[in-house]
């Protein structure tokens, strides 16, 4: 105990030092435990808890509060995966979580769900509301057309499963009128792209002059006036 007392008296943590002083005062008091606890502003339960902990493990570490936070989260993404997500985003700033998830699987055989990729990008400061607004303004300024017929088509990942199934949204928007056509499909493939285009040709209220796409693997090339 003398050695423990010497170490405890050097504690810098105020809570741990206070516990030591109270335990020592109550233990050495000629009063009953209940009265000694009351004199030190402590409950019987608190004295029993910390006194028993110190008795079972007679070292100063027993006086510290145990963190309720787990030492390691079982669901935390491994640093290697986070690094790959960040590297891919910085190499291709236009890539969203869905495309990053897809490329990581195809190029590196690394499984990172789009929702996880989005969380990593947000945590690393690679997605911000200010940045998104800036991109939107530049997009509108650059692509606004003086007349309809110039369309932009892209796939987007539906963030929440529907009936337990992953779905994809394929949309096409006109850069002049903002008219759009949207469909939901169970997968991203050229088959559904062609099905979408066939329907688009039938219902589009104006002649289609050009359709632009991103570099998604579902698109074999940029579609143009040959649609």
C-alpha positions as a LaTeX table, in Angstrom:
\begin{tabular}{lrrr}
\hline
Residue & $x$ (\AA) & $y$ (\AA) & $z$ (\AA) \\
\hline
Unk1 & 0.00 & 0.00 & 0.00 \\
Unk2 & 2.77 & 2.54 & 0.70 \\
Unk3 & 3.95 & 2.18 & $-2.88$ \\
Unk4 & 0.39 & 2.55 & $-4.18$ \\
Unk5 & $-0.11$ & 5.63 & $-2.01$ \\
Unk6 & 3.07 & 7.18 & $-3.37$ \\
Unk7 & 1.96 & 6.62 & $-6.97$ \\
Unk8 & $-1.62$ & 7.76 & $-6.28$ \\
Unk9 & $-0.44$ & 11.02 & $-4.74$ \\
Unk10 & 1.30 & 11.83 & $-8.02$ \\
Unk11 & $-1.82$ & 11.33 & $-10.13$ \\
Unk12 & $-2.61$ & 14.23 & $-12.46$ \\
Unk13 & $-6.09$ & 13.02 & $-13.31$ \\
Unk14 & $-8.34$ & 14.93 & $-10.92$ \\
Unk15 & $-11.09$ & 12.30 & $-10.82$ \\
Unk16 & $-8.69$ & 9.42 & $-10.14$ \\
Unk17 & $-6.83$ & 11.42 & $-7.48$ \\
Unk18 & $-10.12$ & 12.43 & $-5.82$ \\
Unk19 & $-11.23$ & 8.79 & $-5.68$ \\
Unk20 & $-7.97$ & 7.79 & $-4.04$ \\
Unk21 & $-8.25$ & 10.52 & $-1.41$ \\
Unk22 & $-11.85$ & 9.57 & $-0.59$ \\
Unk23 & $-11.13$ & 5.84 & $-0.40$ \\
Unk24 & $-8.16$ & 6.49 & 1.88 \\
Unk25 & $-10.11$ & 8.93 & 4.07 \\
Unk26 & $-13.11$ & 6.60 & 4.47 \\
Unk27 & $-10.93$ & 3.54 & 5.12 \\
Unk28 & $-8.87$ & 5.28 & 7.80 \\
Unk29 & $-11.82$ & 7.08 & 9.43 \\
Unk30 & $-12.88$ & 5.96 & 12.95 \\
Unk31 & $-16.47$ & 6.63 & 11.92 \\
Unk32 & $-18.78$ & 4.02 & 10.48 \\
Unk33 & $-18.51$ & 3.52 & 6.73 \\
Unk34 & $-21.86$ & 5.18 & 6.10 \\
Unk35 & $-20.94$ & 8.29 & 8.11 \\
Unk36 & $-17.44$ & 8.44 & 6.63 \\
Unk37 & $-18.94$ & 8.26 & 3.14 \\
Unk38 & $-21.37$ & 11.06 & 3.98 \\
Unk39 & $-18.53$ & 13.20 & 5.34 \\
Unk40 & $-16.62$ & 12.76 & 2.08 \\
Unk41 & $-19.65$ & 13.40 & $-0.11$ \\
Unk42 & $-19.71$ & 9.86 & $-1.44$ \\
Unk43 & $-22.39$ & 7.20 & $-1.51$ \\
Unk44 & $-21.95$ & 3.72 & $-0.10$ \\
Unk45 & $-22.32$ & 2.31 & $-3.62$ \\
Unk46 & $-19.50$ & 4.51 & $-4.96$ \\
Unk47 & $-17.18$ & 3.52 & $-2.12$ \\
Unk48 & $-18.00$ & $-0.14$ & $-2.61$ \\
Unk49 & $-17.47$ & 0.05 & $-6.37$ \\
Unk50 & $-14.10$ & 1.81 & $-6.35$ \\
Unk51 & $-12.88$ & 0.19 & $-3.14$ \\
Unk52 & $-13.53$ & $-3.31$ & $-4.50$ \\
Unk53 & $-11.91$ & $-2.44$ & $-7.82$ \\
Unk54 & $-8.78$ & $-1.19$ & $-6.06$ \\
Unk55 & $-8.69$ & $-4.21$ & $-3.75$ \\
Unk56 & $-8.91$ & $-6.67$ & $-6.65$ \\
Unk57 & $-6.35$ & $-4.78$ & $-8.73$ \\
Unk58 & $-4.12$ & $-2.76$ & $-6.36$ \\
Unk59 & $-2.69$ & $-0.32$ & $-8.88$ \\
Unk60 & $-3.43$ & 3.31 & $-9.77$ \\
Unk61 & $-4.99$ & 2.32 & $-13.11$ \\
Unk62 & $-7.94$ & 0.92 & $-11.16$ \\
Unk63 & $-8.86$ & 4.47 & $-10.14$ \\
Unk64 & $-9.51$ & 5.59 & $-13.72$ \\
Unk65 & $-12.92$ & 5.43 & $-15.36$ \\
Unk66 & $-13.13$ & 2.74 & $-17.98$ \\
Unk67 & $-14.06$ & 4.08 & $-21.40$ \\
Unk68 & $-17.35$ & 2.77 & $-22.73$ \\
Unk69 & $-16.13$ & 3.22 & $-26.26$ \\
Unk70 & $-14.94$ & $-0.05$ & $-27.85$ \\
Unk71 & $-11.23$ & $-0.27$ & $-28.51$ \\
Unk72 & $-11.99$ & $-1.25$ & $-32.07$ \\
Unk73 & $-15.17$ & $-1.01$ & $-34.02$ \\
Unk74 & $-15.86$ & $-4.28$ & $-35.87$ \\
Unk75 & $-17.57$ & $-2.34$ & $-38.67$ \\
Unk76 & $-14.82$ & 0.25 & $-39.14$ \\
Unk77 & $-13.40$ & 0.31 & $-42.65$ \\
Unk78 & $-9.80$ & $-0.84$ & $-42.89$ \\
Unk79 & $-7.21$ & 1.90 & $-43.58$ \\
Unk80 & $-6.19$ & 0.17 & $-46.83$ \\
Unk81 & $-9.72$ & 0.47 & $-48.22$ \\
Unk82 & $-10.05$ & 4.09 & $-47.10$ \\
Unk83 & $-6.76$ & 4.90 & $-48.81$ \\
Unk84 & $-7.92$ & 3.33 & $-52.08$ \\
Unk85 & $-11.21$ & 5.28 & $-52.00$ \\
Unk86 & $-9.38$ & 8.57 & $-51.43$ \\
Unk87 & $-6.76$ & 7.82 & $-54.11$ \\
Unk88 & $-9.39$ & 6.99 & $-56.70$ \\
Unk89 & $-11.44$ & 10.09 & $-55.91$ \\
Unk90 & $-8.40$ & 12.38 & $-56.16$ \\
Unk91 & $-7.34$ & 10.75 & $-59.41$ \\
Unk92 & $-10.86$ & 11.08 & $-60.82$ \\
Unk93 & $-12.66$ & 13.98 & $-59.05$ \\
Unk94 & $-15.83$ & 13.40 & $-61.09$ \\
Unk95 & $-16.27$ & 9.85 & $-59.76$ \\
Unk96 & $-19.07$ & 9.40 & $-57.26$ \\
Unk97 & $-19.39$ & 6.72 & $-54.55$ \\
Unk98 & $-21.10$ & 4.26 & $-56.92$ \\
Unk99 & $-18.39$ & 4.47 & $-59.58$ \\
Unk100 & $-15.63$ & 4.30 & $-56.96$ \\
Unk101 & $-17.24$ & 1.19 & $-55.43$ \\
Unk102 & $-17.50$ & $-0.41$ & $-58.86$ \\
Unk103 & $-13.91$ & 0.34 & $-59.88$ \\
Unk104 & $-12.46$ & $-0.87$ & $-56.58$ \\
Unk105 & $-14.17$ & $-4.22$ & $-57.12$ \\
Unk106 & $-13.13$ & $-4.57$ & $-60.76$ \\
Unk107 & $-9.58$ & $-3.21$ & $-60.48$ \\
Unk108 & $-8.50$ & $-4.32$ & $-57.00$ \\
Unk109 & $-11.13$ & $-6.90$ & $-55.96$ \\
Unk110 & $-11.90$ & $-4.69$ & $-52.94$ \\
Unk111 & $-15.48$ & $-4.63$ & $-51.67$ \\
Unk112 & $-16.55$ & $-1.14$ & $-50.56$ \\
Unk113 & $-20.31$ & $-0.47$ & $-50.69$ \\
Unk114 & $-21.28$ & 2.90 & $-52.24$ \\
Unk115 & $-22.70$ & 4.02 & $-48.89$ \\
Unk116 & $-19.33$ & 3.31 & $-47.23$ \\
Unk117 & $-17.44$ & 5.10 & $-50.01$ \\
Unk118 & $-19.71$ & 8.13 & $-49.53$ \\
Unk119 & $-19.08$ & 8.11 & $-45.77$ \\
Unk120 & $-15.30$ & 7.95 & $-46.32$ \\
Unk121 & $-15.34$ & 10.81 & $-48.83$ \\
Unk122 & $-17.43$ & 12.93 & $-46.48$ \\
Unk123 & $-15.19$ & 12.14 & $-43.50$ \\
Unk124 & $-12.07$ & 13.03 & $-45.50$ \\
Unk125 & $-13.57$ & 16.34 & $-46.60$ \\
Unk126 & $-13.88$ & 15.29 & $-50.24$ \\
Unk127 & $-17.62$ & 15.95 & $-50.28$ \\
Unk128 & $-18.89$ & 19.29 & $-49.07$ \\
Unk129 & $-22.08$ & 21.23 & $-49.63$ \\
Unk130 & $-20.11$ & 24.24 & $-50.82$ \\
Unk131 & $-18.17$ & 22.12 & $-53.31$ \\
Unk132 & $-21.34$ & 20.45 & $-54.61$ \\
Unk133 & $-23.04$ & 23.83 & $-55.12$ \\
Unk134 & $-19.96$ & 25.08 & $-56.96$ \\
Unk135 & $-20.01$ & 22.07 & $-59.28$ \\
Unk136 & $-23.73$ & 22.53 & $-59.92$ \\
Unk137 & $-23.29$ & 26.20 & $-60.88$ \\
Unk138 & $-20.41$ & 25.40 & $-63.22$ \\
Unk139 & $-22.39$ & 22.54 & $-64.73$ \\
Unk140 & $-25.41$ & 24.73 & $-65.49$ \\
Unk141 & $-23.28$ & 27.54 & $-66.85$ \\
Unk142 & $-21.32$ & 25.23 & $-69.11$ \\
Unk143 & $-24.04$ & 22.93 & $-70.42$ \\
Unk144 & $-27.16$ & 25.11 & $-70.62$ \\
Unk145 & $-28.25$ & 24.89 & $-74.26$ \\
Unk146 & $-30.22$ & 27.51 & $-76.23$ \\
Unk147 & $-32.67$ & 24.86 & $-77.48$ \\
Unk148 & $-33.79$ & 21.34 & $-76.45$ \\
Unk149 & $-32.40$ & 18.06 & $-77.72$ \\
Unk150 & $-29.07$ & 17.82 & $-75.89$ \\
Unk151 & $-29.46$ & 15.20 & $-73.16$ \\
Unk152 & $-27.28$ & 13.94 & $-70.33$ \\
Unk153 & $-27.73$ & 10.31 & $-69.24$ \\
Unk154 & $-26.28$ & 8.59 & $-66.20$ \\
Unk155 & $-26.77$ & 5.78 & $-63.71$ \\
Unk156 & $-27.17$ & 6.42 & $-60.01$ \\
Unk157 & $-27.21$ & 3.95 & $-57.15$ \\
Unk158 & $-30.47$ & 3.84 & $-55.22$ \\
Unk159 & $-29.11$ & 4.31 & $-51.67$ \\
Unk160 & $-31.62$ & 2.07 & $-49.90$ \\
Unk161 & $-32.51$ & $-1.53$ & $-50.84$ \\
Unk162 & $-36.09$ & $-2.06$ & $-52.00$ \\
Unk163 & $-37.53$ & $-5.37$ & $-50.80$ \\
Unk164 & $-33.99$ & $-6.38$ & $-49.94$ \\
Unk165 & $-32.70$ & $-5.78$ & $-53.48$ \\
Unk166 & $-30.16$ & $-3.29$ & $-54.78$ \\
Unk167 & $-31.56$ & $-1.06$ & $-57.53$ \\
Unk168 & $-30.18$ & 1.47 & $-59.96$ \\
Unk169 & $-31.69$ & 4.66 & $-61.33$ \\
Unk170 & $-31.08$ & 5.52 & $-64.98$ \\
Unk171 & $-32.02$ & 9.08 & $-65.80$ \\
Unk172 & $-31.79$ & 11.40 & $-68.78$ \\
Unk173 & $-32.18$ & 15.19 & $-68.55$ \\
Unk174 & $-32.40$ & 17.86 & $-71.24$ \\
Unk175 & $-29.90$ & 20.70 & $-70.78$ \\
Unk176 & $-32.31$ & 23.34 & $-72.09$ \\
Unk177 & $-35.73$ & 22.57 & $-70.64$ \\
Unk178 & $-34.72$ & 20.28 & $-67.72$ \\
Unk179 & $-37.21$ & 17.72 & $-69.05$ \\
Unk180 & $-36.20$ & 14.31 & $-67.78$ \\
Unk181 & $-36.92$ & 10.62 & $-68.14$ \\
Unk182 & $-36.19$ & 8.27 & $-65.21$ \\
Unk183 & $-36.40$ & 4.51 & $-64.80$ \\
Unk184 & $-35.31$ & 2.05 & $-62.10$ \\
Unk185 & $-33.52$ & $-1.20$ & $-63.03$ \\
Unk186 & $-32.17$ & $-4.20$ & $-61.06$ \\
Unk187 & $-28.69$ & $-3.87$ & $-62.57$ \\
Unk188 & $-26.45$ & $-1.68$ & $-64.66$ \\
Unk189 & $-26.01$ & $-3.21$ & $-68.09$ \\
Unk190 & $-26.04$ & $-2.36$ & $-71.78$ \\
Unk191 & $-29.29$ & $-4.33$ & $-72.10$ \\
Unk192 & $-31.17$ & $-1.94$ & $-69.82$ \\
Unk193 & $-29.46$ & 1.06 & $-71.40$ \\
Unk194 & $-30.79$ & 0.05 & $-74.83$ \\
Unk195 & $-34.23$ & $-0.63$ & $-73.37$ \\
Unk196 & $-34.17$ & 2.83 & $-71.79$ \\
Unk197 & $-33.12$ & 4.47 & $-75.07$ \\
Unk198 & $-35.84$ & 2.69 & $-77.01$ \\
Unk199 & $-38.47$ & 4.06 & $-74.64$ \\
Unk200 & $-36.82$ & 7.48 & $-74.61$ \\
Unk201 & $-37.12$ & 7.78 & $-78.40$ \\
Unk202 & $-40.85$ & 7.08 & $-78.19$ \\
Unk203 & $-41.76$ & 9.54 & $-75.45$ \\
Unk204 & $-39.27$ & 12.40 & $-75.83$ \\
Unk205 & $-41.33$ & 15.53 & $-76.79$ \\
Unk206 & $-38.59$ & 16.94 & $-79.04$ \\
Unk207 & $-35.97$ & 15.62 & $-81.49$ \\
Unk208 & $-32.94$ & 14.10 & $-79.78$ \\
Unk209 & $-29.79$ & 15.75 & $-81.10$ \\
Unk210 & $-27.22$ & 14.30 & $-78.72$ \\
Unk211 & $-26.96$ & 12.15 & $-75.60$ \\
Unk212 & $-23.89$ & 12.41 & $-73.42$ \\
Unk213 & $-22.88$ & 9.90 & $-70.75$ \\
Unk214 & $-20.12$ & 9.54 & $-68.20$ \\
Unk215 & $-17.53$ & 6.75 & $-68.27$ \\
Unk216 & $-19.75$ & 4.18 & $-66.61$ \\
Unk217 & $-19.04$ & 0.68 & $-67.85$ \\
Unk218 & $-22.71$ & 0.25 & $-68.76$ \\
Unk219 & $-22.18$ & 2.77 & $-71.54$ \\
Unk220 & $-20.00$ & 1.53 & $-74.38$ \\
Unk221 & $-19.45$ & 5.05 & $-75.71$ \\
Unk222 & $-21.04$ & 8.48 & $-75.85$ \\
Unk223 & $-24.36$ & 8.31 & $-77.65$ \\
Unk224 & $-24.85$ & 11.02 & $-80.24$ \\
Unk225 & $-27.23$ & 11.95 & $-83.03$ \\
Unk226 & $-27.34$ & 8.38 & $-84.24$ \\
Unk227 & $-29.88$ & 7.49 & $-81.50$ \\
\hline
\end{tabular}
